[in-house]
Amino acid sequence: PEKGDVDLRIELRRWADLASTGWYPGNTHIHYDQNETRAYERLRYDADVETYNVTVVSILQRWDLEYASNRFPIGVMTDYTSSHHVLDVGEENRHNAPDNDVGYGHVMFLRIRNQVDPVSRGFLVDDFHPDYPPLCYACDDAREQGGITIWCHNGRGMEAPVAAALGKLDAFNLFDPFWMDPEYDIWYQMLNSGLDLPAST
């Protein structure tokens, strides 16, 4: 058989036009950790990935870690937003229990104008911080300012079905986190219970 290199041009065709069916490509769950040294430069790149329409970078509190994304001002960043793309700085409101890392869960707030306090409660702050208030209260605070609430990457969180049943959620993250998939099982159980909860990721 012959050996050598061959140049081959392969034409790729888009197999689905999701935007025409009401889906919008984007990422609603981005954080820059304490090791990120060029946060604003990275922000410009992340906002221009794969023809995204939506990019959301969120503040959060985990112990005393100084997340680089916590330096961004909450709200739409006009310098990174165009007629085809919006870049929003939101919040991940959190609770975890020390024993099994489940706790109440985590919820993302998009399109908010002000930080919802407390950003974290319980073990995520310190060993003695109270497990209060519940995340449903935080969802109310976010919605009062016109925010969008998305349950995220902790589908096993004890408050997820409660928040959904009370109508506190606008969507539910799937395939988040990538290393396990309890979100799918819980989401289908919610749908089977009659809860109309759109998917996000």
PyRosetta script that sets phi, psi and omega in degrees:
from pyrosetta import init, pose_from_sequence

init()
pose = pose_from_sequence("PEKGDVDLRIELRRWADLASTGWYPGNTHIHYDQNETRAYERLRYDADVETYNVTVVSILQRWDLEYASNRFPIGVMTDYTSSHHVLDVGEENRHNAPDNDVGYGHVMFLRIRNQVDPVSRGFLVDDFHPDYPPLCYACDDAREQGGITIWCHNGRGMEAPVAAALGKLDAFNLFDPFWMDPEYDIWYQMLNSGLDLPAST")
pose.set_psi(1, 150.5)
pose.set_omega(1, -179.9)
pose.set_phi(2, -77.8)
pose.set_psi(2, 150.6)
pose.set_omega(2, 177.6)
pose.set_phi(3, -119.8)
pose.set_psi(3, 155.9)
pose.set_omega(3, 177.7)
pose.set_phi(4, 145.1)
pose.set_psi(4, -177.0)
pose.set_omega(4, 180.0)
pose.set_phi(5, -102.3)
pose.set_psi(5, 146.7)
pose.set_omega(5, 177.2)
pose.set_phi(6, -130.2)
pose.set_psi(6, 128.2)
pose.set_omega(6, 174.0)
pose.set_phi(7, -86.7)
pose.set_psi(7, 127.3)
pose.set_omega(7, -176.7)
pose.set_phi(8, -130.6)
pose.set_psi(8, 125.2)
pose.set_omega(8, 178.5)
pose.set_phi(9, -98.9)
pose.set_psi(9, 121.8)
pose.set_omega(9, -179.1)
pose.set_phi(10, -114.4)
pose.set_psi(10, 120.9)
pose.set_omega(10, 178.6)
pose.set_phi(11, -84.2)
pose.set_psi(11, 123.0)
pose.set_omega(11, 178.5)
pose.set_phi(12, -95.3)
pose.set_psi(12, 138.5)
pose.set_omega(12, 177.4)
pose.set_phi(13, -119.6)
pose.set_psi(13, 135.6)
pose.set_omega(13, 176.5)
pose.set_phi(14, -64.5)
pose.set_psi(14, 126.0)
pose.set_omega(14, -175.3)
pose.set_phi(15, -93.2)
pose.set_psi(15, -9.0)
pose.set_omega(15, 177.9)
pose.set_phi(16, -153.2)
pose.set_psi(16, 142.8)
pose.set_omega(16, 175.1)
pose.set_phi(17, -111.0)
pose.set_psi(17, 82.9)
pose.set_omega(17, -173.1)
pose.set_phi(18, -65.5)
pose.set_psi(18, -32.7)
pose.set_omega(18, -179.2)
pose.set_phi(19, -60.6)
pose.set_psi(19, -33.8)
pose.set_omega(19, -179.3)
pose.set_phi(20, -70.8)
pose.set_psi(20, -14.3)
pose.set_omega(20, 178.5)
pose.set_phi(21, -108.3)
pose.set_psi(21, 13.4)
pose.set_omega(21, 174.1)
pose.set_phi(22, 94.7)
pose.set_psi(22, 7.4)
pose.set_omega(22, 177.2)
pose.set_phi(23, -98.7)
pose.set_psi(23, 144.9)
pose.set_omega(23, -178.6)
pose.set_phi(24, -126.2)
pose.set_psi(24, 125.2)
pose.set_omega(24, 179.6)
pose.set_phi(25, -72.8)
pose.set_psi(25, 138.6)
pose.set_omega(25, 179.1)
pose.set_phi(26, 176.0)
pose.set_psi(26, -179.3)
pose.set_omega(26, 177.6)
pose.set_phi(27, -133.8)
pose.set_psi(27, 117.9)
pose.set_omega(27, -177.5)
pose.set_phi(28, -100.2)
pose.set_psi(28, 11.2)
pose.set_omega(28, -173.1)
pose.set_phi(29, -145.8)
pose.set_psi(29, 82.2)
pose.set_omega(29, -180.0)
pose.set_phi(30, -127.0)
pose.set_psi(30, 135.6)
pose.set_omega(30, 170.9)
pose.set_phi(31, -131.6)
pose.set_psi(31, 148.1)
pose.set_omega(31, 170.2)
pose.set_phi(32, -110.0)
pose.set_psi(32, 123.2)
pose.set_omega(32, -173.1)
pose.set_phi(33, -79.2)
pose.set_psi(33, -174.6)
pose.set_omega(33, -174.1)
pose.set_phi(34, -69.7)
pose.set_psi(34, -10.8)
pose.set_omega(34, -179.8)
pose.set_phi(35, -93.9)
pose.set_psi(35, -5.3)
pose.set_omega(35, -179.6)
pose.set_phi(36, -75.8)
pose.set_psi(36, 120.8)
pose.set_omega(36, -176.2)
pose.set_phi(37, -102.0)
pose.set_psi(37, -14.8)
pose.set_omega(37, -178.5)
pose.set_phi(38, -128.2)
pose.set_psi(38, 62.0)
pose.set_omega(38, -172.2)
pose.set_phi(39, -61.2)
pose.set_psi(39, -43.9)
pose.set_omega(39, -176.9)
pose.set_phi(40, -70.6)
pose.set_psi(40, -34.4)
pose.set_omega(40, 176.6)
pose.set_phi(41, -66.8)
pose.set_psi(41, -42.9)
pose.set_omega(41, 178.3)
pose.set_phi(42, -64.8)
pose.set_psi(42, -36.1)
pose.set_omega(42, 178.9)
pose.set_phi(43, -59.3)
pose.set_psi(43, -40.5)
pose.set_omega(43, 179.7)
pose.set_phi(44, -65.0)
pose.set_psi(44, -37.8)
pose.set_omega(44, 178.3)
pose.set_phi(45, -71.1)
pose.set_psi(45, -44.5)
pose.set_omega(45, -178.1)
pose.set_phi(46, -62.9)
pose.set_psi(46, -30.7)
pose.set_omega(46, -178.8)
pose.set_phi(47, -77.1)
pose.set_psi(47, -4.1)
pose.set_omega(47, -176.6)
pose.set_phi(48, -122.2)
pose.set_psi(48, 26.6)
pose.set_omega(48, -175.8)
pose.set_phi(49, -91.6)
pose.set_psi(49, 131.2)
pose.set_omega(49, 168.3)
pose.set_phi(50, 47.6)
pose.set_psi(50, 43.0)
pose.set_omega(50, 179.0)
pose.set_phi(51, 50.9)
pose.set_psi(51, 37.8)
pose.set_omega(51, 177.1)
pose.set_phi(52, -60.1)
pose.set_psi(52, 144.9)
pose.set_omega(52, 170.8)
pose.set_phi(53, -95.3)
pose.set_psi(53, -26.1)
pose.set_omega(53, -175.1)
pose.set_phi(54, -136.0)
pose.set_psi(54, 131.4)
pose.set_omega(54, 171.4)
pose.set_phi(55, -132.4)
pose.set_psi(55, 126.0)
pose.set_omega(55, 179.6)
pose.set_phi(56, -124.1)
pose.set_psi(56, 120.3)
pose.set_omega(56, 173.4)
pose.set_phi(57, -106.5)
pose.set_psi(57, 132.2)
pose.set_omega(57, -171.9)
pose.set_phi(58, -120.4)
pose.set_psi(58, 146.2)
pose.set_omega(58, 170.5)
pose.set_phi(59, -77.1)
pose.set_psi(59, 157.5)
pose.set_omega(59, 174.5)
pose.set_phi(60, -161.6)
pose.set_psi(60, 166.7)
pose.set_omega(60, 177.0)
pose.set_phi(61, -130.1)
pose.set_psi(61, 118.7)
pose.set_omega(61, 171.2)
pose.set_phi(62, -130.2)
pose.set_psi(62, 109.0)
pose.set_omega(62, -176.1)
pose.set_phi(63, 50.2)
pose.set_psi(63, -131.3)
pose.set_omega(63, -178.7)
pose.set_phi(64, -109.5)
pose.set_psi(64, 23.2)
pose.set_omega(64, 179.8)
pose.set_phi(65, -68.7)
pose.set_psi(65, 132.5)
pose.set_omega(65, -178.0)
pose.set_phi(66, -94.9)
pose.set_psi(66, 83.3)
pose.set_omega(66, 179.6)
pose.set_phi(67, -64.4)
pose.set_psi(67, 133.0)
pose.set_omega(67, -179.5)
pose.set_phi(68, -63.3)
pose.set_psi(68, -33.5)
pose.set_omega(68, -178.9)
pose.set_phi(69, -69.8)
pose.set_psi(69, -14.1)
pose.set_omega(69, 177.2)
pose.set_phi(70, -71.2)
pose.set_psi(70, -10.8)
pose.set_omega(70, 179.9)
pose.set_phi(71, -82.4)
pose.set_psi(71, -14.4)
pose.set_omega(71, -178.7)
pose.set_phi(72, -75.3)
pose.set_psi(72, 145.1)
pose.set_omega(72, 175.3)
pose.set_phi(73, -74.8)
pose.set_psi(73, 139.5)
pose.set_omega(73, 179.9)
pose.set_phi(74, -67.0)
pose.set_psi(74, 139.5)
pose.set_omega(74, 178.3)
pose.set_phi(75, 119.0)
pose.set_psi(75, -179.7)
pose.set_omega(75, 179.9)
pose.set_phi(76, -69.6)
pose.set_psi(76, 130.2)
pose.set_omega(76, 178.1)
pose.set_phi(77, -94.0)
pose.set_psi(77, 101.1)
pose.set_omega(77, -172.3)
pose.set_phi(78, -64.0)
pose.set_psi(78, -29.6)
pose.set_omega(78, 179.9)
pose.set_phi(79, -66.1)
pose.set_psi(79, -19.7)
pose.set_omega(79, -177.6)
pose.set_phi(80, -113.2)
pose.set_psi(80, 7.8)
pose.set_omega(80, -175.2)
pose.set_phi(81, -111.6)
pose.set_psi(81, 140.8)
pose.set_omega(81, 178.7)
pose.set_phi(82, -132.6)
pose.set_psi(82, -174.1)
pose.set_omega(82, 178.6)
pose.set_phi(83, -69.4)
pose.set_psi(83, -16.2)
pose.set_omega(83, -178.4)
pose.set_phi(84, -110.4)
pose.set_psi(84, -5.4)
pose.set_omega(84, -173.5)
pose.set_phi(85, -151.3)
pose.set_psi(85, 138.2)
pose.set_omega(85, 175.0)
pose.set_phi(86, -120.6)
pose.set_psi(86, 135.3)
pose.set_omega(86, 174.6)
pose.set_phi(87, -113.6)
pose.set_psi(87, 120.4)
pose.set_omega(87, -174.0)
pose.set_phi(88, -120.7)
pose.set_psi(88, 141.5)
pose.set_omega(88, 171.6)
pose.set_phi(89, -105.5)
pose.set_psi(89, 115.2)
pose.set_omega(89, -178.0)
pose.set_phi(90, -116.6)
pose.set_psi(90, -147.9)
pose.set_omega(90, -174.6)
pose.set_phi(91, -146.1)
pose.set_psi(91, 141.8)
pose.set_omega(91, 167.8)
pose.set_phi(92, -105.7)
pose.set_psi(92, 111.8)
pose.set_omega(92, -179.1)
pose.set_phi(93, -93.9)
pose.set_psi(93, 129.5)
pose.set_omega(93, -162.5)
pose.set_phi(94, -136.6)
pose.set_psi(94, 156.0)
pose.set_omega(94, 166.8)
pose.set_phi(95, -153.7)
pose.set_psi(95, 134.9)
pose.set_omega(95, 172.5)
pose.set_phi(96, -133.6)
pose.set_psi(96, 146.7)
pose.set_omega(96, 173.8)
pose.set_phi(97, -91.1)
pose.set_psi(97, 146.0)
pose.set_omega(97, -175.8)
pose.set_phi(98, -68.8)
pose.set_psi(98, -23.8)
pose.set_omega(98, -172.2)
pose.set_phi(99, -83.8)
pose.set_psi(99, -44.7)
pose.set_omega(99, -173.9)
pose.set_phi(100, -126.1)
pose.set_psi(100, 6.0)
pose.set_omega(100, 176.3)
pose.set_phi(101, 62.9)
pose.set_psi(101, 24.0)
pose.set_omega(101, 178.8)
pose.set_phi(102, -101.9)
pose.set_psi(102, -67.8)
pose.set_omega(102, 177.9)
pose.set_phi(103, 58.4)
pose.set_psi(103, -151.2)
pose.set_omega(103, 179.1)
pose.set_phi(104, -69.1)
pose.set_psi(104, -40.2)
pose.set_omega(104, -178.1)
pose.set_phi(105, 123.9)
pose.set_psi(105, -161.1)
pose.set_omega(105, -178.9)
pose.set_phi(106, -135.1)
pose.set_psi(106, 145.7)
pose.set_omega(106, 177.1)
pose.set_phi(107, -140.2)
pose.set_psi(107, 138.5)
pose.set_omega(107, 179.4)
pose.set_phi(108, -94.3)
pose.set_psi(108, 140.7)
pose.set_omega(108, 174.3)
pose.set_phi(109, -115.4)
pose.set_psi(109, 119.5)
pose.set_omega(109, 177.7)
pose.set_phi(110, -110.6)
pose.set_psi(110, 155.9)
pose.set_omega(110, 174.4)
pose.set_phi(111, 58.5)
pose.set_psi(111, 34.8)
pose.set_omega(111, 175.8)
pose.set_phi(112, -93.4)
pose.set_psi(112, 159.6)
pose.set_omega(112, 178.7)
pose.set_phi(113, -102.9)
pose.set_psi(113, -26.8)
pose.set_omega(113, -177.2)
pose.set_phi(114, -136.4)
pose.set_psi(114, 152.4)
pose.set_omega(114, 177.5)
pose.set_phi(115, -62.0)
pose.set_psi(115, 138.0)
pose.set_omega(115, 176.0)
pose.set_phi(116, -96.7)
pose.set_psi(116, 118.4)
pose.set_omega(116, -178.4)
pose.set_phi(117, -104.0)
pose.set_psi(117, 147.2)
pose.set_omega(117, -6.0)
pose.set_phi(118, -76.6)
pose.set_psi(118, 145.3)
pose.set_omega(118, 177.7)
pose.set_phi(119, -65.7)
pose.set_psi(119, -37.5)
pose.set_omega(119, 176.1)
pose.set_phi(120, -136.9)
pose.set_psi(120, 155.7)
pose.set_omega(120, 175.1)
pose.set_phi(121, -141.2)
pose.set_psi(121, 161.9)
pose.set_omega(121, 177.5)
pose.set_phi(122, 75.5)
pose.set_psi(122, -143.8)
pose.set_omega(122, -171.8)
pose.set_phi(123, -59.6)
pose.set_psi(123, -26.4)
pose.set_omega(123, -179.6)
pose.set_phi(124, -67.8)
pose.set_psi(124, -19.9)
pose.set_omega(124, 178.5)
pose.set_phi(125, -93.4)
pose.set_psi(125, -59.7)
pose.set_omega(125, 174.2)
pose.set_phi(126, -164.3)
pose.set_psi(126, 176.8)
pose.set_omega(126, -175.5)
pose.set_phi(127, -67.0)
pose.set_psi(127, -15.2)
pose.set_omega(127, -172.5)
pose.set_phi(128, -117.6)
pose.set_psi(128, 5.1)
pose.set_omega(128, -177.2)
pose.set_phi(129, -76.7)
pose.set_psi(129, 138.2)
pose.set_omega(129, -176.5)
pose.set_phi(130, -67.7)
pose.set_psi(130, 150.6)
pose.set_omega(130, 176.8)
pose.set_phi(131, -85.9)
pose.set_psi(131, 56.3)
pose.set_omega(131, -174.4)
pose.set_phi(132, -152.2)
pose.set_psi(132, 145.9)
pose.set_omega(132, 1.1)
pose.set_phi(133, -84.5)
pose.set_psi(133, 167.2)
pose.set_omega(133, 177.2)
pose.set_phi(134, -66.6)
pose.set_psi(134, 160.2)
pose.set_omega(134, -177.8)
pose.set_phi(135, -66.7)
pose.set_psi(135, -27.0)
pose.set_omega(135, 177.8)
pose.set_phi(136, -59.4)
pose.set_psi(136, -36.8)
pose.set_omega(136, 177.4)
pose.set_phi(137, -64.5)
pose.set_psi(137, -41.3)
pose.set_omega(137, 179.1)
pose.set_phi(138, -64.7)
pose.set_psi(138, -38.1)
pose.set_omega(138, 176.5)
pose.set_phi(139, -60.1)
pose.set_psi(139, -40.8)
pose.set_omega(139, 177.8)
pose.set_phi(140, -60.7)
pose.set_psi(140, -44.5)
pose.set_omega(140, -179.2)
pose.set_phi(141, -62.5)
pose.set_psi(141, -40.6)
pose.set_omega(141, -179.9)
pose.set_phi(142, -66.8)
pose.set_psi(142, -41.5)
pose.set_omega(142, -177.5)
pose.set_phi(143, -70.7)
pose.set_psi(143, -29.7)
pose.set_omega(143, 178.2)
pose.set_phi(144, -62.7)
pose.set_psi(144, -24.8)
pose.set_omega(144, 177.7)
pose.set_phi(145, -101.4)
pose.set_psi(145, 18.4)
pose.set_omega(145, 176.2)
pose.set_phi(146, 83.8)
pose.set_psi(146, 16.8)
pose.set_omega(146, -176.7)
pose.set_phi(147, -79.3)
pose.set_psi(147, 165.3)
pose.set_omega(147, 176.2)
pose.set_phi(148, -110.1)
pose.set_psi(148, 136.0)
pose.set_omega(148, -177.1)
pose.set_phi(149, -114.2)
pose.set_psi(149, 126.6)
pose.set_omega(149, -179.1)
pose.set_phi(150, -129.2)
pose.set_psi(150, 118.7)
pose.set_omega(150, 176.0)
pose.set_phi(151, -69.1)
pose.set_psi(151, 134.1)
pose.set_omega(151, -170.8)
pose.set_phi(152, -135.1)
pose.set_psi(152, 155.6)
pose.set_omega(152, 169.4)
pose.set_phi(153, 18.3)
pose.set_psi(153, 46.2)
pose.set_omega(153, 170.6)
pose.set_phi(154, -170.9)
pose.set_psi(154, 57.2)
pose.set_omega(154, -175.9)
pose.set_phi(155, -59.0)
pose.set_psi(155, -23.6)
pose.set_omega(155, 178.6)
pose.set_phi(156, -77.6)
pose.set_psi(156, -5.8)
pose.set_omega(156, 179.7)
pose.set_phi(157, -52.1)
pose.set_psi(157, 133.8)
pose.set_omega(157, -170.9)
pose.set_phi(158, -60.8)
pose.set_psi(158, -25.3)
pose.set_omega(158, -176.4)
pose.set_phi(159, -88.8)
pose.set_psi(159, -7.6)
pose.set_omega(159, -175.4)
pose.set_phi(160, -55.5)
pose.set_psi(160, -54.6)
pose.set_omega(160, -178.7)
pose.set_phi(161, -67.7)
pose.set_psi(161, -30.6)
pose.set_omega(161, 178.6)
pose.set_phi(162, -66.6)
pose.set_psi(162, -47.9)
pose.set_omega(162, -179.7)
pose.set_phi(163, -61.4)
pose.set_psi(163, -39.5)
pose.set_omega(163, 179.4)
pose.set_phi(164, -67.1)
pose.set_psi(164, -44.8)
pose.set_omega(164, -178.1)
pose.set_phi(165, -65.0)
pose.set_psi(165, -32.0)
pose.set_omega(165, 179.6)
pose.set_phi(166, -84.5)
pose.set_psi(166, 0.8)
pose.set_omega(166, 178.6)
pose.set_phi(167, 74.0)
pose.set_psi(167, 26.2)
pose.set_omega(167, -178.1)
pose.set_phi(168, -85.6)
pose.set_psi(168, -11.7)
pose.set_omega(168, -171.7)
pose.set_phi(169, -112.1)
pose.set_psi(169, 144.1)
pose.set_omega(169, 175.2)
pose.set_phi(170, -98.3)
pose.set_psi(170, -21.8)
pose.set_omega(170, -179.0)
pose.set_phi(171, -163.4)
pose.set_psi(171, 172.0)
pose.set_omega(171, -177.4)
pose.set_phi(172, -136.6)
pose.set_psi(172, 124.4)
pose.set_omega(172, -179.3)
pose.set_phi(173, -71.4)
pose.set_psi(173, 132.8)
pose.set_omega(173, 172.8)
pose.set_phi(174, -114.8)
pose.set_psi(174, 159.6)
pose.set_omega(174, -177.4)
pose.set_phi(175, 52.4)
pose.set_psi(175, 45.3)
pose.set_omega(175, -176.9)
pose.set_phi(176, -155.3)
pose.set_psi(176, 101.6)
pose.set_omega(176, 12.7)
pose.set_phi(177, -85.9)
pose.set_psi(177, 166.4)
pose.set_omega(177, -174.0)
pose.set_phi(178, -78.4)
pose.set_psi(178, -15.6)
pose.set_omega(178, -173.3)
pose.set_phi(179, -88.6)
pose.set_psi(179, -2.2)
pose.set_omega(179, 174.6)
pose.set_phi(180, -159.0)
pose.set_psi(180, 163.5)
pose.set_omega(180, -174.9)
pose.set_phi(181, -133.7)
pose.set_psi(181, 49.3)
pose.set_omega(181, 175.6)
pose.set_phi(182, -68.0)
pose.set_psi(182, -20.7)
pose.set_omega(182, -177.7)
pose.set_phi(183, -60.5)
pose.set_psi(183, -38.1)
pose.set_omega(183, -178.8)
pose.set_phi(184, -62.2)
pose.set_psi(184, -48.3)
pose.set_omega(184, -178.4)
pose.set_phi(185, -60.4)
pose.set_psi(185, -45.5)
pose.set_omega(185, -177.3)
pose.set_phi(186, -68.1)
pose.set_psi(186, -40.1)
pose.set_omega(186, -179.5)
pose.set_phi(187, -62.2)
pose.set_psi(187, -44.5)
pose.set_omega(187, 179.2)
pose.set_phi(188, -66.0)
pose.set_psi(188, -35.6)
pose.set_omega(188, 176.4)
pose.set_phi(189, -64.1)
pose.set_psi(189, -37.9)
pose.set_omega(189, 177.2)
pose.set_phi(190, -65.9)
pose.set_psi(190, -43.6)
pose.set_omega(190, 177.9)
pose.set_phi(191, -61.6)
pose.set_psi(191, -41.8)
pose.set_omega(191, 179.3)
pose.set_phi(192, -66.3)
pose.set_psi(192, -20.2)
pose.set_omega(192, 177.8)
pose.set_phi(193, -88.0)
pose.set_psi(193, 1.1)
pose.set_omega(193, 178.8)
pose.set_phi(194, 91.7)
pose.set_psi(194, 10.7)
pose.set_omega(194, 178.9)
pose.set_phi(195, -87.9)
pose.set_psi(195, 120.2)
pose.set_omega(195, -179.0)
pose.set_phi(196, -87.6)
pose.set_psi(196, 97.1)
pose.set_omega(196, -173.3)
pose.set_phi(197, -128.1)
pose.set_psi(197, 103.9)
pose.set_omega(197, -179.6)
pose.set_phi(198, -60.4)
pose.set_psi(198, 155.8)
pose.set_omega(198, 178.3)
pose.set_phi(199, -90.0)
pose.set_psi(199, 146.2)
pose.set_omega(199, 173.7)
pose.set_phi(200, -138.7)
pose.set_psi(200, 171.3)
pose.set_omega(200, 176.0)
pose.set_phi(201, -160.8)
pose.dump_pdb("model.pdb")
